[in-house]
Amino acid sequence: MLFWCNIDRNIGNFVAVGKRETGIAGENYALQWLKLQGYEILEVNWRHHRLEIDIIATINHRLIFVEVKTRSNEGYAYPELAVDQRKQRFMLTAASAYMEKMQIDRPFRFDVIAIMMQPHLRKLIHIRDAFFPNSAL
């Protein structure tokens, strides 16, 4: 399922300068968006060795692993396209490690939040069930 919206004042006003700052601002937007939608945030930037999951949340007894991709320029392609099969495998490995470490056995899904931050337009796209474990192998 795909949901998109223009980011408005309810989510905040972040100013991004460089690539790292743009990424941090995007993650902050995504966190605020998820909270406004009723998600409970469990972890932010959770790491397993060299792998990282941007956001781990829960809603309706389902565990949600979220990858956030932010761009400030459409010239670099749409942010959601950066979650390729390699990134999906990394997320699956890290998610499995998280569930094992926390001894969690319940339904889960992988979401992607893509954010385009331009001076006069900010757009958020939330792709629920962006990929499935079998497709990442």
N, C-alpha and C positions, 0 to 999 in steps of 0.2 A: 504494500500500500504506500502511496506517495502523498505527501502533504507539503505544500509550499505556501509561504506567506512572505510579505514584505515585512522586514523587521521594523518595529515601531518603537516609540518612546517607552512602552511598558517593559521592554527588555533592557534598556539602558543605552548609554552613549559611550562607546569605546572608540578611542582614536588609535589607529595602528600606523606604524611608521615602516618598519622593516619586516622581513619574512617571519622572523620569530615573533615579533609583536603582533603581526596579523594572525598567526596561529593561536596565540594566547587569547587575543580578543575573540576569535571565532569560538574557541572552547568555552569562554565565558558566556557568549551569546547562547551557545548550545545548552549549557547548564541552566541558564535562566529559562530558556524555552521549555526544557524538559520539566523543570519545577512548575512552571505555569500550566503544563499539561497534566500535572498530578503524579509525575514520576518521583520516586524516592531515590536520591543519589546515594549509592553505597561507597563508591570509590572514584577517584579522579586520578588519571595517569598511573594506573596500577601496572606494576612491572613484574615480569617473569624473565629472569636473566636479561637478555637484550631486547625482549619483546615488550610492547606496551599496549594497553587498552586505554583509550582516552577517557571513557566514562563507562562505569558499570552502574546500572540502575535497576529498579524493579517497579513493576506496575501490574496489578491484577495477578499477583502470585507468580509472575513470569520474570525471569532474569533477562536483562537487556544489556548486550555488549555493544557499545556505540563507538564508531570511528567518526571523528570530526575532520572535515577537510574544508579549508578556507582559502579563498583566492581574492586578490584585490584587483585582478586584471583578467578579463575574459580571454586575453591572448594566450594564456597558459592552459586553455581547455577548461571544461567544466570540472569543478572540484571533485564531484562524485566519481568521475572516471579514473581518478588516482587510486581508487580501491580496486586494484586488479587482483588476479588470482593469487599472486604471491602474497599480497597483503592479507587476503582472505585466509590463506593457510596460516600466516603468522597469528592472526586474530583467533583462529580456531585452536591453535596450539596453546596460546595464552589463556583463552577461555576455559579450555580443558584443565589446565593447571590451576586456575582460580577455583573452579568447581571442586576439584580434588582437594586442594588445600583447605578450603572452607567447608568441606564435606556437604556440598549442596547437590541435591538430586531433584531437580524440578525443571519444568519446561523453560526453554531459553530461546532467544533469537538474536540475530545480528542486524543492527540498524546502521545506517549512514546518515549523518547530517552534513549537508553541503551548504556552505555559506559564501555568498558573493558580496564582498564589501567594497563598494565604490563610493566616491564622494557624495553623489546625489541619489544613490539607490543601494539599498541593502536587502538581500534576498536570502531566505533560509528555505532549504528543501530537506524534509525529513523523510527518508525512505525506510519504512518499516519492513522487516524481513528482506533486507537488501540482498542477501544471499543465504544459501542453506549449506550445512556442513558437507554434504556430498558433493556440492558444486565446487567447493574449495580444494578438494583433493586432486 
